[in-house]
Amino acid sequence: MFQSSLHQPASPGIHVAIIMDGSGRWARRRGLPRPQGHRAGVEAVRRVIAGALRFGVGTLTLHAFSSDNWQRCPEEVVSLFRIFEEFLRNEPLKWIAQGVQVRVIGRRDRMPFSLREAIESAEDATAAGRSLSLRLAIDYSARQTILRAAGRLIPDAEPSEADFCRMLAEASGSRDVIPEVDLLIRTGGEQRLSDFMLWECAYAELYFTPCLWPDFTAEDFESAIRDFHSRDRRFGRTPEAAAV
């Protein structure tokens, strides 16, 4: 068996992952520069964190910056990193009071040093949180993470799924095993996964909404949670077997 020093998740409960799409379009429709849309999106992040604490969510993973987003103009990338850093420096006192444990998954070697410092500081400060595990995916690619995890395999070994999940977490830079996603929400009207949590979303319920991310409210989040709880999740079983 493979050995791992990974920690346990902060809280049980469902795992909700969100692709926060539409901030740039939100700004463009208002005649604003794209970074203004990203800044407006920060308020939506605060709303869904508060909602997650109310609606029985154990893990909340937010897709903040894809590895493919490096193809955007340098000015927008710099602005995004500045917003991430400000957010991670401003929120920890609130998270500590709320019992939120924050973790960042994805590559860190390409981030500005000041952002890496802010990440480490926020992670250390909130390590004791047990009400909600908040994960921010920054410079994240599911396919690259799976490839790095596969590269950790011992030649000719046949690891269990649990073993591979531990390697996958380590490859993503996570301090603990990432639970399978129960509900994946994507705002902005697009209906694709965009290289996000591909392994963990194997049996996720998918919820797409045309609402642009900065307009996504606590009520919208609650509607998605209610929709999730109304679905019949059988994981490949027949209805009769699932009911047992």
SERO-4910 file (N, C-alpha, C, O; in steps of 0.05 Angstrom, whole numbers):
BEGIN
 pado doro    nc1    nc2    nc3   cac1   cac2   cac3    cc1    cc2    cc3    oc1    oc2    oc3
  Met    A     17    -24      0      0      0      0     18     25      0     40     25     11
  Phe    A      8     46    -12     23     71    -13     19     86     13     -3     86     24
  Gln    A     39     98     23     38    114     48     32    143     41     41    153     20
  Ser    A     18    156     58     11    184     54      9    199     80      0    188    100
  Ser    A     17    224     79     15    241    103     -8    261    101     -9    280    115
  Leu    A    -26    255     82    -49    273     77    -67    274    101    -70    254    116
  His    A    -79    298    106    -97    302    128   -125    293    121   -130    287     98
  Gln    A   -143    292    140   -171    287    135   -185    312    128   -177    334    136
  Pro    A   -206    310    111   -222    334    104   -233    347    129   -237    335    150
  Ala    A   -239    373    127   -248    389    150   -275    380    159   -280    380    183
  Ser    A   -293    373    141   -321    368    148   -333    347    130   -326    346    107
  Pro    A   -352    330    141   -367    313    123   -388    330    108   -387    355    110
  Gly    A   -406    318     95   -426    333     80   -420    332     50   -399    322     42
  Ile    A   -438    343     34   -435    340      5   -412    358     -5   -405    378      8
  His    A   -401    350    -28   -380    366    -40   -392    380    -65   -401    367    -83
  Val    A   -391    406    -64   -401    423    -86   -377    436   -100   -361    449    -86
  Ala    A   -375    433   -126   -354    446   -141   -368    466   -160   -389    460   -171
  Ile    A   -356    490   -163   -368    510   -180   -348    521   -200   -326    530   -193
  Ile    A   -356    521   -225   -341    535   -246   -353    563   -248   -375    566   -258
  Met    A   -338    582   -239   -349    610   -236   -345    625   -263   -325    639   -266
  Asp    A   -363    621   -281   -360    631   -308   -378    656   -312   -400    657   -301
  Gly    A   -369    674   -328   -385    697   -337   -377    724   -327   -391    744   -333
  Ser    A   -356    726   -311   -349    752   -299   -340    771   -321   -346    795   -319
  Gly    A   -325    762   -341   -316    779   -362   -339    790   -378   -340    813   -385
  Arg    A   -359    772   -385   -382    781   -400   -399    800   -383   -411    819   -394
  Trp    A   -401    795   -357   -416    813   -339   -404    841   -341   -420    861   -343
  Ala    A   -378    844   -341   -365    870   -343   -369    883   -371   -375    906   -373
  Arg    A   -366    866   -392   -369    877   -419   -397    888   -424   -399    909   -437
  Arg    A   -417    875   -414   -445    884   -418   -449    911   -404   -468    925   -411
  Arg    A   -433    918   -385   -435    943   -371   -415    963   -380   -413    985   -368
  Gly    A   -400    957   -401   -380    975   -411   -356    978   -392   -343    999   -393
  Leu    A   -351    958   -376   -329    959   -357   -306    941   -366   -311    922   -381
  Pro    A   -282    946   -357   -260    928   -363   -264    901   -349   -277    900   -328
  Arg    A   -253    880   -360   -258    853   -350   -250    850   -320   -264    837   -306
  Pro    A   -228    862   -311   -221    859   -283   -243    869   -264   -246    859   -241
  Gln    A   -260    888   -273   -282    897   -256   -302    874   -252   -315    872   -231
  Gly    A   -306    858   -272   -323    835   -270   -312    815   -250   -327    803   -234
  His    A   -286    810   -250   -273    792   -231   -276    802   -203   -281    787   -184
  Arg    A   -273    828   -199   -276    840   -172   -305    837   -163   -310    831   -139
  Ala    A   -324    841   -181   -352    837   -173   -357    808   -166   -374    802   -149
  Gly    A   -343    790   -179   -346    761   -173   -338    753   -145   -347    733   -135
  Val    A   -320    769   -133   -311    763   -105   -335    764    -86   -336    748    -68
  Glu    A   -354    782    -91   -377    783    -73   -394    758    -76   -406    748    -57
  Ala    A   -396    747   -101   -410    722   -105   -396    699    -90   -409    681    -80
  Val    A   -369    700    -89   -355    679    -74   -362    681    -45   -367    660    -32
  Arg    A   -363    705    -34   -371    708     -6   -399    698     -1   -405    685     20
  Arg    A   -417    702    -20   -445    693    -17   -446    662    -17   -461    651     -1
  Val    A   -431    649    -34   -434    620    -35   -420    607    -11   -428    586     -2
  Ile    A   -399    620     -1   -386    609     24   -406    610     46   -410    591     61
  Ala    A   -420    633     49   -440    636     70   -463    616     66   -472    604     85
  Gly    A   -470    612     41   -491    592     34   -483    564     40   -498    548     50
  Ala    A   -458    557     34   -448    531     39   -449    524     69   -455    502     77
  Leu    A   -443    544     85   -444    540    114   -473    535    124   -477    521    144
  Arg    A   -492    546    110   -520    543    118   -533    518    106   -551    507    119
  Phe    A   -524    509     82   -539    489     68   -527    461     70   -534    444     54
  Gly    A   -510    456     89   -500    429     94   -478    420     75   -475    396     70
  Val    A   -463    439     64   -441    432     46   -416    427     63   -409    443     80
  Gly    A   -403    404     58   -378    398     73   -353    409     59   -335    418     73
  Thr    A   -353    407     33   -330    416     17   -341    433     -6   -359    425    -20
  Leu    A   -328    456    -10   -335    474    -32   -310    480    -48   -291    492    -37
  Thr    A   -309    472    -73   -286    476    -90   -293    496   -112   -312    492   -127
  Leu    A   -278    518   -114   -284    539   -133   -261    540   -154   -238    542   -147
  His    A   -270    539   -179   -250    540   -201   -244    569   -207   -259    583   -220
  Ala    A   -221    578   -197   -213    606   -198   -196    613   -223   -200    634   -235
  Phe    A   -177    595   -230   -159    601   -251   -149    575   -263   -135    560   -250
  Ser    A   -157    570   -288   -148    546   -302   -120    549   -312   -111    571   -317
  Ser    A   -106    527   -316    -79    528   -328    -81    539   -357    -62    551   -366
  Asp    A   -104    536   -369   -108    547   -396   -112    577   -396   -109    591   -416
  Asn    A   -118    588   -372   -123    617   -370    -97    633   -373    -98    658   -375
  Trp    A    -74    620   -373    -49    634   -379    -49    646   -407    -33    663   -414
  Gln    A    -67    636   -424    -69    646   -452    -83    673   -453    -83    686   -474
  Arg    A    -94    682   -431   -107    709   -431    -86    730   -432    -62    725   -428
  Cys    A    -94    755   -436    -75    777   -438    -61    780   -411    -73    777   -390
  Pro    A    -35    786   -411    -20    788   -386    -32    807   -366    -30    802   -342
  Glu    A    -44    829   -375    -55    848   -356    -78    836   -340    -81    841   -317
  Glu    A    -94    819   -354   -117    807   -340   -106    786   -320   -117    783   -298
  Val    A    -86    771   -327    -74    751   -309    -63    764   -284    -68    755   -262
  Val    A    -48    786   -288    -37    800   -265    -59    810   -247    -57    809   -223
  Ser    A    -81    821   -259   -103    831   -244   -116    809   -228   -123    812   -204
  Leu    A   -120    786   -240   -132    763   -226   -115    754   -202   -126    750   -180
  Phe    A    -89    752   -206    -72    744   -184    -73    765   -161    -71    758   -138
  Arg    A    -75    790   -169    -77    811   -148   -103    808   -132   -103    811   -108
  Ile    A   -124    802   -146   -150    798   -133   -148    773   -114   -158    774    -92
  Phe    A   -136    752   -124   -133    728   -107   -118    734    -82   -125    726    -60
  Glu    A    -96    749    -85    -79    755    -62    -94    772    -42    -93    767    -18
  Glu    A   -108    793    -51   -123    810    -33   -144    794    -18   -148    797      6
  Phe    A   -158    776    -32   -179    760    -20   -167    742      1   -179    740     23
  Leu    A   -145    729     -5   -133    710     15   -121    724     39   -118    712     60
  Arg    A   -114    750     36   -103    765     59   -125    777     75   -122    782     99
  Asn    A   -148    783     63   -170    798     77   -189    779     91   -202    788    111
  Glu    A   -193    754     82   -214    738     92   -208    719    116   -227    712    130
  Pro    A   -183    712    122   -178    691    142   -190    696    169   -199    677    182
  Leu    A   -190    721    179   -202    725    206   -232    717    206   -242    705    225
  Lys    A   -246    724    184   -274    716    182   -276    685    180   -293    673    193
  Trp    A   -259    673    164   -259    644    161   -254    629    187   -267    609    194
  Ile    A   -235    640    203   -229    627    229   -254    628    246   -261    608    259
  Ala    A   -268    651    247   -292    653    263   -314    634    254   -330    625    270
  Gln    A   -315    630    227   -336    613    216   -329    583    216   -346    566    211
  Gly    A   -304    576    222   -296    549    221   -289    539    193   -292    515    187
  Val    A   -281    557    175   -275    550    147   -245    544    145   -228    559    154
  Gln    A   -239    521    133   -211    514    128   -206    518     98   -220    506     81
  Val    A   -187    534     91   -182    540     63   -157    524     53   -138    521     68
  Arg    A   -159    514     29   -137    500     16   -137    509    -13   -158    515    -25
  Val    A   -113    511    -25   -110    518    -53    -98    494    -67    -78    483    -59
  Ile    A   -111    486    -89   -101    464   -106    -92    475   -132   -102    496   -142
  Gly    A    -73    461   -145    -62    471   -170    -32    476   -167    -21    473   -145
  Arg    A    -20    484   -189      9    490   -188     14    516   -174     -1    535   -176
  Arg    A     37    517   -160     45    542   -147     71    553   -158     77    576   -152
  Asp    A     85    538   -173    112    547   -182    110    570   -202    130    584   -205
  Arg    A     87    574   -214     85    596   -234     72    620   -222     69    641   -236
  Met    A     63    619   -197     50    642   -184     70    662   -175     93    656   -169
  Pro    A     62    687   -172     79    708   -159     85    699   -131     68    687   -117
  Phe    A    109    706   -122    117    699    -94     98    709    -73     92    695    -54
  Ser    A     88    734    -77     70    746    -57     44    730    -55     32    728    -33
  Leu    A     34    720    -77     10    704    -77     15    677    -63     -2    668    -47
  Arg    A     38    665    -68     44    640    -54     46    644    -24     37    628     -8
  Glu    A     57    667    -16     58    674     13     30    677     24     25    667     46
  Ala    A     12    690     10    -15    694     19    -30    668     22    -45    664     41
  Ile    A    -25    650      3    -38    623      4    -29    608     29    -45    598     44
  Glu    A     -3    607     33      8    592     56     -1    603     82     -8    589    101
  Ser    A     -2    630     84    -11    643    108    -41    636    114    -48    630    136
  Ala    A    -58    638     93    -86    632     96    -91    603    104   -107    597    120
  Glu    A    -76    585     91    -79    556     97    -71    550    126    -85    536    140
  Asp    A    -49    561    134    -39    557    162    -59    569    182    -65    556    203
  Ala    A    -69    593    177    -86    606    196   -113    592    199   -124    593    221
  Thr    A   -123    579    178   -149    566    179   -148    536    182   -169    523    179
  Ala    A   -125    525    188   -121    496    188   -140    482    208   -147    459    203
  Ala    A   -148    495    229   -165    482    249   -195    483    242   -211    471    256
  Gly    A   -202    496    220   -231    498    213   -243    471    207   -231    454    194
  Arg    A   -267    467    217   -281    441    214   -309    444    203   -323    424    199
  Ser    A   -319    468    199   -346    472    190   -348    469    159   -368    459    149
  Leu    A   -328    478    145   -328    477    116   -300    476    105   -282    490    114
  Ser    A   -295    458     86   -270    456     72   -273    472     46   -287    463     28
  Leu    A   -259    495     45   -261    512     21   -235    508      4   -213    511     14
  Arg    A   -239    500    -21   -216    495    -38   -217    514    -62   -238    517    -75
  Leu    A   -195    528    -66   -193    546    -89   -174    534   -109   -151    528   -103
  Ala    A   -183    529   -133   -167    517   -154   -154    540   -170   -168    554   -185
  Ile    A   -128    543   -167   -113    564   -181    -90    552   -197    -75    536   -186
  Asp    A    -88    559   -222    -69    546   -241    -73    516   -240    -55    500   -235
  Tyr    A    -98    508   -244   -106    480   -241   -114    468   -268   -128    481   -284
  Ser    A   -106    443   -272   -114    428   -295   -118    399   -286   -100    387   -275
  Ala    A   -142    389   -290   -148    361   -281   -131    341   -296   -120    322   -285
  Arg    A   -128    345   -322   -113    326   -338    -84    326   -330    -71    305   -328
  Gln    A    -72    349   -326    -44    350   -317    -41    337   -289    -21    324   -284
  Thr    A    -61    342   -272    -59    330   -245    -60    299   -247    -45    286   -233
  Ile    A    -78    289   -264    -80    260   -267    -54    249   -278    -44    227   -270
  Leu    A    -41    263   -297    -16    254   -308      6    253   -287     22    235   -286
  Arg    A      7    274   -270     27    275   -249     23    253   -229     42    240   -220
  Ala    A     -2    247   -223     -8    226   -204      0    199   -216     11    182   -202
  Ala    A     -6    195   -242      2    170   -255     32    166   -254     42    144   -253
  Gly    A     46    188   -256     75    187   -256     87    178   -229    110    171   -228
  Arg    A     70    179   -208     79    170   -182     76    140   -178     84    129   -157
  Leu    A     63    127   -197     58     98   -194     84     82   -194    103     89   -210
  Ile    A     86     62   -177    109     44   -178    105     26   -202     83     15   -207
  Pro    A    126     22   -219    123      5   -242    112    -22   -235    120    -35   -216
  Asp    A     92    -31   -251     79    -57   -249     62    -59   -224     51    -80   -218
  Ala    A     58    -37   -209     41    -38   -185     12    -36   -194      6    -25   -216
  Glu    A     -6    -46   -178    -35    -43   -183    -48    -30   -159    -59    -43   -142
  Pro    A    -46     -3   -158    -57     11   -134    -87      9   -134   -100      7   -155
  Ser    A    -98     11   -110   -127     13   -108   -136     41   -115   -120     59   -119
  Glu    A   -163     44   -118   -173     70   -124   -167     90   -102   -161    113   -107
  Ala    A   -168     80    -77   -161     98    -54   -132    107    -56   -126    130    -50
  Asp    A   -114     88    -63    -86     95    -66    -82    117    -87    -68    137    -83
  Phe    A    -96    114   -110    -93    133   -131   -105    160   -123    -95    181   -131
  Cys    A   -127    160   -108   -139    185    -99   -119    200    -81   -117    225    -83
  Arg    A   -104    186    -65    -83    199    -48    -61    211    -66    -53    234    -61
  Met    A    -53    196    -86    -32    207   -104    -43    230   -120    -28    249   -125
  Leu    A    -68    229   -127    -80    251   -142    -81    276   -125    -75    298   -135
  Ala    A    -88    274    -99    -88    297    -82    -60    309    -79    -57    333    -80
  Glu    A    -40    291    -75    -13    301    -73     -4    315    -98     10    335    -97
  Ala    A    -12    304   -121     -4    316   -147    -17    343   -151     -7    360   -166
  Ser    A    -41    347   -139    -55    373   -142    -45    394   -122    -54    417   -123
  Gly    A    -27    386   -104    -18    404    -83    -36    406    -59    -32    424    -43
  Ser    A    -55    387    -57    -73    387    -34    -60    375    -10    -43    356    -12
  Arg    A    -68    384     14    -58    373     39    -75    349     48    -67    335     66
  Asp    A    -97    345     35   -114    322     43   -128    311     18   -129    323     -3
  Val    A   -139    287     21   -153    274      0   -177    290     -9   -193    299      8
  Ile    A   -181    294    -35   -203    309    -45   -227    291    -48   -226    271    -63
  Pro    A   -249    296    -34   -272    278    -37   -285    280    -64   -282    300    -78
  Glu    A   -299    259    -72   -313    260    -98   -334    283    -98   -346    289    -78
  Val    A   -337    295   -121   -356    317   -124   -384    305   -125   -389    287   -141
  Asp    A   -402    316   -110   -430    308   -111   -446    326   -130   -463    316   -145
  Leu    A   -440    351   -130   -455    371   -147   -435    390   -160   -420    403   -146
  Leu    A   -436    391   -186   -420    410   -201   -438    431   -213   -457    425   -228
  Ile    A   -433    457   -205   -449    479   -216   -431    495   -235   -408    501   -229
  Arg    A   -442    502   -258   -428    521   -276   -447    544   -282   -469    539   -292
  Thr    A   -438    568   -277   -453    592   -284   -445    601   -312   -426    591   -324
  Gly    A   -459    621   -322   -452    634   -347   -463    621   -372   -459    632   -394
  Gly    A   -478    599   -370   -492    588   -393   -477    567   -409   -490    552   -424
  Glu    A   -451    564   -405   -436    543   -420   -442    516   -406   -448    515   -382
  Gln    A   -439    494   -422   -445    468   -411   -422    449   -417   -425    431   -434
  Arg    A   -400    453   -403   -377    436   -406   -361    437   -380   -365    454   -363
  Leu    A   -343    417   -377   -327    415   -352   -301    431   -353   -291    438   -332
  Ser    A   -291    437   -376   -267    454   -379   -244    444   -362   -231    460   -348
  Asp    A   -238    418   -363   -215    407   -350   -215    411   -320   -194    417   -308
  Phe    A   -238    410   -308   -241    415   -279   -250    390   -264   -272    380   -270
  Met    A   -235    380   -246   -242    359   -227   -253    334   -243   -273    323   -235
  Leu    A   -239    326   -264   -249    305   -281   -251    278   -267   -271    264   -270
  Trp    A   -232    271   -251   -233    246   -235   -254    247   -214   -270    229   -211
  Glu    A   -255    269   -199   -273    272   -177   -302    275   -186   -321    271   -170
  Cys    A   -307    283   -211   -334    288   -221   -346    263   -235   -365    266   -249
  Ala    A   -334    240   -231   -344    216   -245   -374    212   -242   -387    204   -261
  Tyr    A   -384    216   -218   -413    213   -213   -426    238   -203   -447    237   -190
  Ala    A   -414    261   -209   -426    286   -200   -452    292   -215   -455    286   -238
  Glu    A   -471    304   -201   -494    315   -213   -487    342   -225   -473    358   -212
  Leu    A   -495    347   -250   -487    372   -264   -510    392   -264   -533    384   -269
  Tyr    A   -504    417   -258   -524    438   -257   -514    462   -271   -494    475   -262
  Phe    A   -526    469   -294   -518    492   -310   -538    514   -308   -562    509   -309
  Thr    A   -529    538   -305   -547    561   -303   -536    584   -321   -512    588   -323
  Pro    A   -554    598   -335   -545    621   -351   -536    645   -335   -524    664   -345
  Cys    A   -541    645   -309   -534    667   -292   -504    672   -293   -488    654   -288
  Leu    A   -496    697   -298   -467    704   -298   -457    704   -269   -472    712   -251
  Trp    A   -432    696   -265   -423    692   -238   -427    715   -219   -436    711   -196
  Pro    A   -421    740   -226   -425    762   -206   -454    765   -197   -459    777   -176
  Asp    A   -473    755   -214   -501    757   -207   -511    733   -191   -535    733   -183
  Phe    A   -495    713   -186   -503    689   -173   -508    694   -143   -490    703   -129
  Thr    A   -532    690   -134   -540    697   -107   -542    673    -89   -539    650    -98
  Ala    A   -546    678    -63   -550    656    -44   -575    641    -51   -575    616    -48
  Glu    A   -595    654    -62   -619    640    -71   -614    622    -94   -625    600    -96
  Asp    A   -597    631   -113   -590    614   -135   -575    589   -126   -580    567   -135
  Phe    A   -558    593   -106   -542    571    -95   -561    551    -81   -558    527    -85
  Glu    A   -580    562    -66   -599    544    -52   -616    529    -72   -622    505    -68
  Ser    A   -623    541    -95   -639    527   -115   -623    504   -127   -634    482   -131
  Ala    A   -597    508   -131   -580    486   -141   -578    463   -121   -579    440   -129
  Ile    A   -576    470    -96   -574    450    -75   -601    434    -73   -601    410    -71
  Arg    A   -623    448    -75   -649    435    -74   -653    417    -98   -663    394    -96
  Asp    A   -644    426   -121   -646    409   -145   -629    384   -142   -638    362   -149
  Phe    A   -606    387   -131   -589    363   -126   -603    343   -108   -603    319   -114
  His    A   -615    352    -86   -628    334    -67   -653    321    -79   -663    302    -68
  Ser    A   -663    332   -101   -687    321   -113   -680    298   -133   -698    284   -143
  Arg    A   -655    295   -139   -646    276   -160   -643    248   -149   -638    244   -125
  Asp    A   -647    229   -166   -645    200   -159   -617    191   -166   -610    187   -189
  Arg    A   -600    188   -146   -572    181   -151   -568    151   -146   -571    141   -124
  Arg    A   -562    136   -168   -561    107   -166   -533     96   -170   -528     72   -163
  Phe    A   -514    111   -181   -487    102   -184   -485     76   -199   -469     58   -192
  Gly    A   -501     73   -220   -500     49   -237   -518     27   -228   -520      7   -242
  Arg    A   -531     29   -205   -548      8   -195   -576     11   -206   -583     33   -217
  Thr    A   -592    -10   -204   -620     -8   -212   -635      8   -190   -625     10   -168
  Pro    A   -659     19   -196   -674     33   -176   -679     16   -151   -679     26   -128
  Glu    A   -685    -10   -155   -691    -28   -133   -666    -31   -115   -669    -30    -90
  Ala    A   -643    -35   -127   -619    -38   -111   -611    -13    -97   -601    -14    -74
  Ala    A   -615     10   -110   -608     36    -98   -625     42    -74   -616     56    -55
  Ala    A   -649     31    -73   -668     36    -51   -661     20    -26   -671     26     -5
  Val    A   -645     -1    -29   -638    -18     -7   -619     -4     13   -612    -16     33
***
